């Protein structure tokens, strides 16, 4: 494999890492508050707004039901509005972020609902406000589950990032298609697949390690 091809693969690997990292960051900024609200706004809960909960839940379900490749094409005008182009690494971040946000919201909702309700009642007995309960009890107790969920979301986005390469999104998927498929260079495709596997393994191992540090059940063993 020529040095030029290796340089292209290195740049594509960097682009994939950047687009996935930014997508997880912005997706979490959007999905985290939505997930917290969904977990605490049903009837009789801390922020009881059942009507808003139902509408927001339907929007999240609709977003999660949209196939990713259709989402990429459907939001091209929005992508151009936000980043000025519909191709390249920056443009790929927009659909990846919008695909990640509802997924992360449901992950956060599920992790918070697993928190022992007795802890909420105890916090209420001590006079904690709803926001204090959310911040110091629910999120703190659910942190291990949230980290594991974000790890799962990151792994999924690595796969999605390869998919956007097919439609000009850049990164390893783009290199795999242009060199591995269109130019009949199977060795390039093989290298791309190996790098993607290593990225997934690295993210999963890091996520598992961080989640264990926040898992209070393990710390008390």
KAQUI-V610396 format. One line per field, one symbol per residue. ss: DSSP state (h for helix, s for strand, l for the rest). psi: psi as a letter, one per 30 degrees, with the letter a starting at -180 (. if undefined). A space follows every 50 residues. Layout:
ss: ???
psi: ???
//
This chain:
ss: llhhhhhhhhhhhhhhhhhhhhhhhhhhhhhhhhhhhhhhlllllllllh hhhhhhhhhhhhhhhllhhhhhhhlhhhhhhhhlllllhhhhhhhhhhhh hhhhhhhhhhhhhlllhhhhhhhhhllllhhhhhhhhhhhhhhhhhhhhh hhhhhhhhhhhhhhhhhlllhhhhhhhhhhhllllhhhhhhhhhhhhhhh hhhhhhhhhhhhhhlhhhhll
psi: kleeeeeeeeeeeeeeeeeeeeeeeeeeeeeeeeeeeefgglkgaehjie eeeeeeeeeeeeeffkkeeeeeeegeeeeeeefflglleeefeeeeefee eeeeeeeeeeeeffkjfeeeeeeefggkleeeeeefdeeefgeeeeeeee eeeeeeeeeeeeefffhgfaaeeeeeeeeeeeghifeeeeeeeeeeeeee eeeeeeeeeeeeffjfeeff.
//
